[in-house]
Amino acid sequence: MRSMAPSAPSTPDSTITTTGPAAPARSDWDTLKRLFPYLWDYKWRVLAALTFMVGAKLGNVGVPLLLKNLVDTMNIKPGDTQALLVVPAALLLGYGLLRLSTSLFTELRELVFAKATEGASRKISLQVFRHLHALSLRFHLERQTGGMTRDIERGTRGVQSLISYSLYSIIPTLIEVGLVLSILAVKFDVWFAWITLAALACYVTFTVTVTEWRSKFRKQMNELDSSAHSRAIDSLLNYETVKYFNNEDFETRRYDENLERYRKAAIKSQRTLSILNTGQQLIIAVGLVAMLWRATQGVVDGRMTLGDLVMVNAFMIQLYIPLGFLGVIYREIKQSLTDLDKMFTLMEKEREIADVPGAQPIQISTSPAVKFENVSFAYDAARPILKEVSFEIPPGKTVAVVGSSGAGKSTLARLLFRFYDVQQGRITIAGQDIKQVTQASVRQAIGIVPQDTVLFNDTVEYNIAYGQTGASRQQVEEAARSARIHDFITSTPKGYDTMVGERGLKLSGGEKQRVAIARTLLKNPPVVIFDEATSALDSANERAIQGELRAAAQNKTTLVIAHRLSTVVDAHEILVMEDGCIVERGTHAELLAKDQKYARMWNLQQSAE
């Protein structure tokens, strides 16, 4: 089985490696403005939720008012049984109804708005997923899967948290504060409102200031969490390589180093949280004492009743209970905005390879000709890969490309699929420049059997049917027979329902490659690429499957990238590449007669066999 090369080591300072200058920081308001259109798609639900929220707060504010009347009404003369039976009973019933209405409106708000929350979250997640698939191969080669998936997961959760905390905590609290201040100022004197307002101002200022200060510790925690997650995923994906080199302890130490840094950051974050909570409770206590002291003085002076004192106390408790969570809520909102911003940043990452405006699908009626015209390309400007490469694959013919590793053979396939755009020259299929037509139509017209086959962690049938989604079991079996893997599949206990494992690790290299061949045969495209298609097969199976590959390439325009020259002797033309250039071309017999690089490669492989 072919071993998997280890991935590049992850860096602890970032979760996604990007190229180019860093994007300017987006403000929280900009992030909210990006989120607003997704919610406005459910505007009637938003308005209904806001209505229910106001209703819940009116009911909540009405409770202390009713409680005041209930206490004052209990100040009755001895023996007045009629008042005792009628008045308090009515007030108690009203008190219960207000409590019930508060809970009822709250549940209706959450019920009505749940569809908007989940719908917005789903739409954003789907757009991110689609956009990531639209990004270039360069981005996906440079990204770290663990950290990126963590950012997407946090961003999706951030949508729900942001809506939940803002709509269910912040806005209702602000409405309640406004109502309470108005009642206190009108019913008593403005000092009650000023004391409440001053306490709230001190509380909010302290909370925001300390939370902003400690947000850097929270951010560091998230970065270290993503880094540890990336390293764990990286190590587990390369399980075989870890085992080959007996580096389990090394990987454990690397993971533990990240966990230790995370532990220290978490402890520091908890210390600052304790400072925040203590300061908040101190401000609440001072404000509550000041309010009750003034209310008590009012009762003593005869300006206020006992019911007024109870009402003020109830108002303060109702206000300060949600405010007690303001630090947590503010921190979570800030974190949700940060997580959401990261996901929006992914969505805004420009597509390196994009269709030109007005691009149309490629038009192919029969087997098309494929041309590379003076193509030059470099992944990095300092290191050219292809240098003015020109060749043509006639309709229905096979052209093979051979050469040493690093000569640029596999790059031809990547350019033909438009994973990258050429820097010079052009590539045409059926006379149409592939940069001027849609990428989807180009890739639909091409099938490939890659050198390194990676399968989905699903059944054998699913992986073969991936070449033509919706294919019947009969079509899948026919493709498997053509790829000489049907007998192996049916010999397994679960047959076509056999799970192949992550990246197909339950299959041998040859079995994976035959699944890839079956997948391409099922797709049945007019242009076929065999990129070292039999590299994982033994000599007996290679000879057995060569006939099937030739049958699959019959009447199709075929590009064969090969290392074993014995697999390309029947090609219409053979190109010999070296250092990004075509140094020889011709049929097998013509190249042997030239007695140059191809002939030396052939003789070397023949003597080795």
Legacy VTK file of the C-alpha trace (Angstrom):
# vtk DataFile Version 3.0
C-alpha trace
ASCII
DATASET POLYDATA
POINTS 609 float
0.000 0.000 0.000
1.321 3.431 -0.878
2.195 5.458 2.203
0.812 8.919 2.706
3.359 11.719 2.781
3.272 13.702 5.986
1.580 17.049 5.816
3.448 20.240 6.479
3.732 20.961 10.167
1.119 23.289 11.525
2.031 26.664 12.914
0.802 27.647 16.326
0.086 31.245 15.401
-2.562 30.747 12.778
-5.234 28.364 11.796
-5.375 29.156 8.085
-2.392 29.919 5.955
-3.144 32.531 3.373
-1.188 34.261 0.707
-0.991 37.940 -0.001
-1.404 40.892 2.324
-3.629 40.537 5.360
-7.140 41.881 4.975
-7.941 45.012 6.989
-9.719 44.344 10.274
-13.489 44.474 10.003
-15.427 46.330 12.687
-18.180 44.626 14.668
-20.771 46.825 12.947
-19.511 45.692 9.534
-19.897 42.073 10.613
-23.436 42.759 11.848
-24.272 44.455 8.545
-23.071 41.339 6.730
-25.344 39.185 8.898
-28.427 41.430 8.640
-29.500 40.437 5.063
-29.646 36.774 6.073
-32.039 37.635 8.912
-34.057 40.092 6.844
-35.113 37.215 4.621
-37.316 36.337 7.605
-38.394 39.924 8.335
-41.967 39.033 9.328
-40.682 36.519 11.848
-38.221 39.117 13.159
-41.002 41.665 13.626
-43.276 39.097 15.265
-40.460 38.046 17.615
-39.837 41.682 18.577
-43.558 42.157 19.274
-43.655 39.109 21.544
-40.460 40.309 23.241
-42.043 43.700 24.073
-45.136 41.888 25.346
-42.996 39.692 27.607
-41.222 42.724 29.073
-44.473 44.619 29.654
-45.731 41.611 31.575
-42.463 41.414 33.495
-42.591 45.090 34.497
-46.249 44.725 35.467
-45.403 42.075 38.075
-43.729 44.472 40.608
-46.520 47.010 40.075
-49.123 44.389 40.910
-47.009 43.171 43.809
-47.003 46.740 45.238
-50.825 46.894 45.078
-51.055 43.466 46.664
-48.859 44.522 49.622
-50.714 47.825 50.073
-54.074 46.089 49.896
-53.069 43.752 52.715
-53.000 46.798 55.034
-56.654 46.232 56.065
-58.622 46.723 59.217
-59.179 43.728 61.495
-62.429 41.910 60.748
-62.823 43.221 57.172
-63.196 39.696 55.749
-64.880 40.782 52.521
-61.867 42.856 51.434
-59.580 39.997 52.449
-61.455 37.570 50.221
-62.159 39.722 47.169
-59.347 42.235 46.645
-56.249 40.091 47.301
-57.786 37.157 45.413
-58.200 39.319 42.295
-54.668 40.699 42.626
-53.221 37.239 43.159
-55.012 36.001 40.044
-53.693 38.978 38.066
-50.193 38.349 39.438
-50.325 34.755 38.235
-51.616 35.773 34.806
-48.827 38.329 34.387
-46.220 35.725 35.301
-47.804 33.304 32.833
-47.995 35.940 30.078
-44.274 36.710 30.506
-43.340 33.049 30.021
-45.885 32.622 27.205
-44.625 35.622 25.212
-41.025 34.486 25.742
-41.728 30.996 24.407
-43.706 32.399 21.465
-40.771 34.674 20.638
-38.321 31.767 20.603
-40.736 29.553 18.661
-41.350 32.185 15.983
-37.716 33.185 15.641
-36.214 29.675 15.673
-36.827 29.295 11.915
-35.044 32.579 11.202
-32.042 31.624 13.349
-31.647 28.138 11.922
-32.392 29.321 8.389
-29.749 32.066 8.498
-27.211 29.658 9.990
-27.929 27.062 7.306
-27.703 29.586 4.473
-24.375 31.000 5.672
-22.878 27.522 6.229
-23.983 26.430 2.765
-22.467 29.512 1.142
-19.157 28.973 2.943
-19.101 25.306 1.917
-19.860 26.148 -1.705
-17.290 28.959 -1.739
-14.555 26.725 -0.315
-15.141 24.249 -3.132
-14.895 27.136 -5.609
-11.496 28.289 -4.319
-8.336 27.321 -6.134
-6.232 24.241 -5.555
-3.457 26.530 -4.274
-5.662 27.611 -1.350
-6.516 24.025 -0.427
-2.888 22.929 -0.625
-1.900 25.724 1.778
-4.820 25.524 4.231
-4.887 23.494 7.422
-8.041 21.399 7.492
-8.356 21.112 11.269
-8.087 24.846 11.949
-10.308 25.818 9.029
-13.095 23.408 9.959
-12.863 24.705 13.533
-13.334 28.278 12.269
-16.358 27.248 10.186
-17.838 25.342 13.119
-17.364 28.320 15.443
-18.739 30.741 12.855
-21.899 28.674 12.361
-22.378 28.436 16.105
-21.603 32.160 16.356
-24.656 33.013 14.227
-26.934 31.251 16.681
-25.160 32.643 19.760
-25.164 36.195 18.429
-28.862 36.151 17.632
-29.725 34.376 20.868
-27.774 36.703 23.154
-28.688 39.933 21.391
-32.381 39.246 20.772
-33.046 37.238 23.917
-30.843 39.115 26.429
-29.495 42.529 25.413
-32.526 44.044 23.661
-35.085 42.788 26.247
-32.913 44.136 29.078
-32.668 47.551 27.400
-36.457 47.641 26.958
-36.969 46.720 30.605
-34.432 49.326 31.796
-36.256 52.016 29.822
-39.642 51.039 31.260
-38.359 50.830 34.862
-36.574 54.184 34.697
-39.719 55.815 33.317
-41.906 54.341 36.086
-39.486 55.318 38.872
-39.074 58.868 37.582
-42.817 59.449 37.119
-44.151 57.625 40.184
-41.544 58.806 42.702
-38.718 61.308 42.183
-35.966 61.495 39.588
-33.330 60.444 42.136
-34.511 56.856 41.869
-33.996 56.999 38.120
-30.611 58.742 38.503
-29.327 56.202 41.038
-30.457 53.331 38.826
-28.984 54.969 35.714
-25.665 55.728 37.460
-25.372 52.149 38.739
-26.174 50.789 35.288
-23.669 53.143 33.638
-20.914 52.120 36.062
-21.810 48.465 35.620
-21.825 48.560 31.821
-18.629 50.668 31.626
-16.788 48.356 34.003
-18.042 45.235 32.222
-17.157 46.441 28.725
-13.725 47.754 29.784
-12.686 44.601 31.623
-14.145 42.316 28.953
-12.250 44.185 26.224
-9.069 43.829 28.290
-9.539 40.113 28.801
-10.677 39.423 25.223
-7.024 39.007 24.178
-6.744 36.076 26.568
-9.896 34.540 25.122
-8.555 35.061 21.600
-5.275 33.416 22.564
-7.221 30.476 24.000
-9.085 30.012 20.700
-5.896 30.220 18.653
-4.198 27.631 20.835
-7.302 25.454 20.713
-7.313 25.596 16.887
-3.592 24.884 16.791
-3.926 21.840 19.051
-6.902 20.641 17.000
-4.966 21.096 13.737
-2.024 19.113 15.028
-4.261 16.329 16.287
-6.094 16.091 12.947
-2.813 16.274 11.025
-1.322 13.464 13.081
-4.396 11.240 12.836
-4.710 11.758 9.070
-1.093 10.614 8.745
-1.558 7.673 11.104
0.430 5.299 8.886
3.398 7.634 8.586
3.455 8.079 12.369
3.523 4.299 12.774
6.142 3.792 10.051
8.608 6.017 11.904
7.577 4.983 15.424
6.815 8.604 16.320
3.766 8.167 18.555
5.599 9.688 21.523
6.864 12.570 19.394
3.323 13.367 18.188
2.009 13.094 21.746
4.652 15.553 22.975
3.816 18.012 20.184
0.119 17.770 21.045
0.836 18.115 24.763
2.893 21.269 24.169
-0.169 22.887 22.596
-2.430 21.628 25.376
-0.073 23.055 28.013
-0.077 26.476 26.339
-3.867 26.268 26.146
-4.054 25.359 29.866
-1.982 28.402 30.872
-4.086 30.710 28.703
-7.295 29.204 30.136
-6.100 29.778 33.723
-5.216 33.375 32.927
-8.630 33.854 31.337
-10.338 32.427 34.433
-8.438 34.814 36.758
-9.572 37.829 34.775
-13.131 36.441 34.752
-13.060 36.333 38.557
-11.993 39.994 38.642
-14.863 40.852 36.306
-17.486 38.986 38.347
-16.325 40.465 41.669
-16.407 44.032 40.323
-19.855 43.517 38.849
-21.315 42.230 42.108
-19.773 45.152 44.024
-21.429 47.698 41.718
-24.774 45.861 41.909
-24.609 45.749 45.719
-23.820 49.475 46.027
-26.620 50.446 43.638
-29.145 48.174 45.362
-28.261 49.496 48.834
-28.571 53.130 47.638
-31.992 52.475 46.104
-33.346 50.632 49.143
-31.950 53.278 51.497
-33.818 56.022 49.621
-36.998 53.886 49.468
-36.767 53.148 53.198
-36.401 56.865 53.931
-39.483 57.472 51.821
-41.495 54.999 53.862
-40.303 56.558 57.138
-41.187 60.060 55.881
-44.613 58.872 54.728
-43.933 59.650 51.058
-43.929 55.962 50.096
-45.816 52.865 51.182
-44.481 49.429 52.036
-45.763 48.321 48.640
-43.556 50.982 46.998
-40.531 49.616 48.878
-41.335 46.072 47.752
-41.837 47.303 44.160
-38.478 49.123 44.058
-36.737 46.033 45.433
-38.489 43.783 42.879
-37.549 46.159 40.032
-33.901 46.137 41.101
-33.775 42.358 41.372
-35.426 41.946 37.957
-32.962 44.383 36.402
-29.792 43.078 38.034
-30.422 39.372 37.466
-29.979 39.681 33.653
-27.248 42.286 34.156
-25.370 39.757 36.254
-24.807 37.838 33.012
-23.890 40.933 31.001
-20.173 40.176 31.191
-20.702 36.652 29.891
-23.184 37.864 27.293
-20.938 40.684 26.094
-17.948 38.369 25.906
-19.917 35.753 23.994
-21.290 38.373 21.607
-17.771 39.693 20.966
-16.501 36.149 20.464
-19.419 35.318 18.176
-18.674 38.440 16.125
-15.016 37.401 15.890
-15.926 33.847 14.857
-18.487 35.136 12.368
-15.942 37.559 10.945
-13.500 34.691 10.345
-16.168 32.802 8.428
-17.121 35.896 6.408
-13.410 36.383 5.654
-13.354 32.886 4.173
-16.412 33.743 2.085
-14.724 36.909 0.804
-11.492 35.207 -0.164
-11.131 35.815 -3.866
-11.273 32.900 -6.250
-7.920 32.662 -7.981
-9.499 30.771 -10.888
-12.811 32.305 -11.930
-14.987 32.141 -15.026
-14.827 35.180 -17.256
-18.037 37.267 -17.316
-20.570 35.694 -19.638
-18.641 32.418 -20.010
-20.618 29.694 -21.777
-20.334 25.897 -21.425
-17.811 24.257 -23.716
-19.314 22.779 -26.883
-18.163 19.211 -27.607
-20.004 16.937 -30.033
-17.481 14.142 -30.652
-14.017 13.293 -29.388
-12.302 16.688 -29.307
-8.751 17.709 -30.098
-6.719 19.004 -27.151
-3.948 21.536 -27.761
-1.265 23.083 -25.575
0.052 26.170 -27.389
3.325 27.668 -26.056
2.249 27.034 -22.487
4.462 28.398 -19.713
3.584 28.012 -16.054
5.103 28.350 -12.586
3.615 27.711 -9.145
6.214 30.165 -7.890
7.595 32.842 -10.212
11.125 31.996 -9.101
10.784 28.368 -10.242
9.264 27.799 -13.715
7.647 24.396 -14.194
6.622 24.456 -17.867
8.510 26.392 -20.540
6.697 27.044 -23.835
5.239 23.559 -24.093
3.318 22.854 -27.304
1.648 19.644 -28.435
-1.671 18.365 -29.749
-3.754 15.311 -28.934
-5.775 14.583 -32.096
-9.447 13.590 -31.684
-9.757 10.029 -30.413
-5.977 9.530 -30.182
-3.629 8.907 -27.275
-0.598 11.015 -26.418
1.734 9.875 -23.654
4.057 12.051 -21.591
7.076 10.466 -19.928
10.079 11.796 -18.090
11.750 11.977 -14.725
10.002 13.157 -11.572
9.637 16.933 -11.409
9.692 17.347 -15.177
6.167 18.863 -15.144
4.102 15.900 -16.309
1.348 16.016 -13.680
1.167 19.809 -14.007
-0.217 19.269 -17.525
-3.225 17.474 -16.019
-3.790 20.187 -13.405
-3.718 22.885 -16.076
-6.087 20.922 -18.305
-8.542 20.697 -15.399
-8.033 24.448 -14.820
-6.915 24.038 -11.249
-4.481 26.772 -12.271
-4.386 29.199 -15.192
-1.381 29.339 -17.483
0.798 32.453 -17.343
1.597 32.288 -21.042
0.072 30.539 -24.018
-3.277 28.786 -24.011
-4.950 25.380 -23.803
-7.843 24.513 -26.103
-10.370 21.689 -26.235
-12.234 21.352 -29.520
-10.680 24.670 -30.550
-12.100 26.535 -27.514
-9.809 28.228 -25.018
-10.608 26.656 -21.657
-10.172 30.060 -19.966
-13.096 31.446 -21.992
-15.631 28.731 -21.102
-17.050 27.621 -17.754
-14.827 25.556 -15.490
-17.678 23.180 -14.645
-18.216 22.237 -18.295
-14.474 21.692 -18.845
-14.210 19.379 -15.840
-17.376 17.573 -16.862
-15.728 16.767 -20.193
-12.585 15.289 -18.606
-12.086 12.127 -16.580
-8.952 11.253 -14.653
-7.411 8.271 -12.931
-4.917 9.979 -10.607
-1.647 8.642 -9.324
-2.691 8.988 -5.679
-6.282 7.892 -5.276
-8.119 9.293 -2.264
-11.552 7.826 -1.568
-14.448 9.020 0.560
-15.089 7.292 3.874
-18.162 5.555 2.461
-19.076 2.393 0.632
-17.372 0.980 -2.448
-20.570 1.590 -4.422
-20.672 5.257 -3.355
-17.050 5.804 -4.414
-17.527 4.229 -7.840
-20.890 5.959 -8.383
-19.195 9.288 -7.582
-18.171 9.353 -11.242
-21.852 9.665 -12.156
-24.035 10.524 -9.200
-27.362 8.766 -9.449
-25.984 5.794 -11.388
-27.784 2.494 -10.869
-26.207 -0.515 -9.153
-26.049 -2.264 -12.537
-24.048 0.597 -14.066
-21.709 0.598 -11.077
-21.141 -3.149 -11.411
-20.439 -2.861 -15.146
-17.790 -0.214 -14.461
-16.290 -2.392 -11.714
-16.107 -5.370 -14.087
-14.328 -3.247 -16.678
-11.828 -2.156 -14.023
-11.306 -5.812 -12.945
-12.425 -5.201 -9.355
-15.938 -6.678 -9.385
-14.810 -10.143 -8.258
-12.853 -8.692 -5.352
-15.822 -6.583 -4.229
-18.280 -9.501 -4.328
-15.841 -11.678 -2.368
-16.062 -9.350 0.643
-18.797 -10.008 3.255
-20.727 -6.810 2.480
-19.937 -6.584 -1.216
-20.614 -3.153 -2.685
-21.731 -1.943 0.751
-18.216 -2.419 2.153
-16.889 0.720 3.867
-13.479 1.740 2.491
-12.363 3.742 5.547
-11.046 7.287 5.707
-9.205 8.119 2.450
-9.778 4.467 1.456
-7.206 3.127 3.911
-9.004 -0.223 4.212
-8.110 -0.972 0.593
-4.701 -1.701 -0.853
-3.114 0.746 -3.260
-4.036 -1.422 -6.248
-7.636 -1.829 -5.092
-8.011 1.927 -4.604
-6.606 2.571 -8.067
-9.006 0.116 -9.680
-11.901 1.839 -7.882
-10.636 5.109 -9.392
-10.506 3.509 -12.839
-14.075 2.215 -12.423
-15.210 5.675 -11.314
-13.767 7.268 -14.455
-15.174 4.544 -16.708
-18.602 5.247 -15.232
-18.249 8.979 -15.919
-17.503 8.164 -19.581
-16.056 11.576 -20.578
-14.790 12.475 -24.083
-11.327 13.365 -22.717
-9.462 10.982 -20.410
-6.276 11.444 -18.382
-4.362 8.496 -16.948
-1.886 9.949 -14.459
0.291 6.954 -13.533
-2.981 4.990 -13.601
-1.329 1.605 -12.978
1.464 2.734 -10.663
0.006 0.851 -7.672
-0.626 -2.396 -9.583
1.657 -5.391 -9.750
2.930 -6.528 -13.148
0.276 -9.254 -13.589
-2.632 -6.938 -12.773
-1.076 -4.151 -14.800
-0.978 -6.322 -17.902
-4.526 -7.521 -17.211
-5.912 -4.035 -16.891
-3.994 -2.491 -19.797
-6.503 -3.971 -22.188
-9.369 -2.444 -20.204
-7.649 0.932 -20.197
-7.158 0.748 -23.947
-10.838 -0.143 -24.316
-11.781 2.776 -22.060
-9.663 5.116 -24.178
-11.171 3.842 -27.434
-12.438 6.783 -29.502
-11.574 9.153 -26.646
-8.935 11.849 -26.603
-6.448 10.509 -24.069
-3.472 11.956 -22.209
-1.328 9.322 -20.496
1.219 10.401 -17.915
3.477 7.460 -17.218
6.645 6.362 -15.560
6.606 2.776 -16.856
7.320 3.058 -20.554
5.838 -0.368 -21.234
2.368 1.130 -20.662
2.656 3.709 -23.468
4.221 1.815 -26.376
0.930 1.962 -28.346
0.459 5.727 -27.951
-0.157 7.830 -31.059
2.707 10.056 -29.926
5.095 9.975 -26.962
6.470 13.195 -25.479
9.642 13.090 -23.409
9.825 15.925 -20.888
12.821 17.197 -18.983
13.034 20.351 -16.854
9.670 21.652 -18.104
10.474 21.244 -21.806
9.659 18.634 -24.440
13.040 17.265 -25.466
11.823 14.404 -27.698
8.635 13.382 -29.435
7.551 10.553 -31.706
6.195 7.018 -31.670
7.776 4.302 -29.589
9.682 2.923 -32.580
10.831 6.381 -33.713
12.129 7.285 -30.275
14.017 4.002 -29.931
15.587 4.618 -33.332
16.804 8.064 -32.195
18.737 6.330 -29.408
18.553 9.324 -27.101
16.885 9.956 -23.690
13.794 7.814 -24.321
15.904 4.905 -25.589
18.136 5.108 -22.500
15.085 5.129 -20.225
13.623 2.155 -22.074
16.825 0.127 -21.898
17.233 0.938 -18.206
13.691 -0.222 -17.373
13.997 -3.343 -19.514
17.249 -4.364 -17.851
15.687 -3.713 -14.419
12.741 -5.970 -15.254
LINES 1 610
609 0 1 2 3 4 5 6 7 8 9 10 11 12 13 14 15 16 17 18 19 20 21 22 23 24 25 26 27 28 29 30 31 32 33 34 35 36 37 38 39 40 41 42 43 44 45 46 47 48 49 50 51 52 53 54 55 56 57 58 59 60 61 62 63 64 65 66 67 68 69 70 71 72 73 74 75 76 77 78 79 80 81 82 83 84 85 86 87 88 89 90 91 92 93 94 95 96 97 98 99 100 101 102 103 104 105 106 107 108 109 110 111 112 113 114 115 116 117 118 119 120 121 122 123 124 125 126 127 128 129 130 131 132 133 134 135 136 137 138 139 140 141 142 143 144 145 146 147 148 149 150 151 152 153 154 155 156 157 158 159 160 161 162 163 164 165 166 167 168 169 170 171 172 173 174 175 176 177 178 179 180 181 182 183 184 185 186 187 188 189 190 191 192 193 194 195 196 197 198 199 200 201 202 203 204 205 206 207 208 209 210 211 212 213 214 215 216 217 218 219 220 221 222 223 224 225 226 227 228 229 230 231 232 233 234 235 236 237 238 239 240 241 242 243 244 245 246 247 248 249 250 251 252 253 254 255 256 257 258 259 260 261 262 263 264 265 266 267 268 269 270 271 272 273 274 275 276 277 278 279 280 281 282 283 284 285 286 287 288 289 290 291 292 293 294 295 296 297 298 299 300 301 302 303 304 305 306 307 308 309 310 311 312 313 314 315 316 317 318 319 320 321 322 323 324 325 326 327 328 329 330 331 332 333 334 335 336 337 338 339 340 341 342 343 344 345 346 347 348 349 350 351 352 353 354 355 356 357 358 359 360 361 362 363 364 365 366 367 368 369 370 371 372 373 374 375 376 377 378 379 380 381 382 383 384 385 386 387 388 389 390 391 392 393 394 395 396 397 398 399 400 401 402 403 404 405 406 407 408 409 410 411 412 413 414 415 416 417 418 419 420 421 422 423 424 425 426 427 428 429 430 431 432 433 434 435 436 437 438 439 440 441 442 443 444 445 446 447 448 449 450 451 452 453 454 455 456 457 458 459 460 461 462 463 464 465 466 467 468 469 470 471 472 473 474 475 476 477 478 479 480 481 482 483 484 485 486 487 488 489 490 491 492 493 494 495 496 497 498 499 500 501 502 503 504 505 506 507 508 509 510 511 512 513 514 515 516 517 518 519 520 521 522 523 524 525 526 527 528 529 530 531 532 533 534 535 536 537 538 539 540 541 542 543 544 545 546 547 548 549 550 551 552 553 554 555 556 557 558 559 560 561 562 563 564 565 566 567 568 569 570 571 572 573 574 575 576 577 578 579 580 581 582 583 584 585 586 587 588 589 590 591 592 593 594 595 596 597 598 599 600 601 602 603 604 605 606 607 608
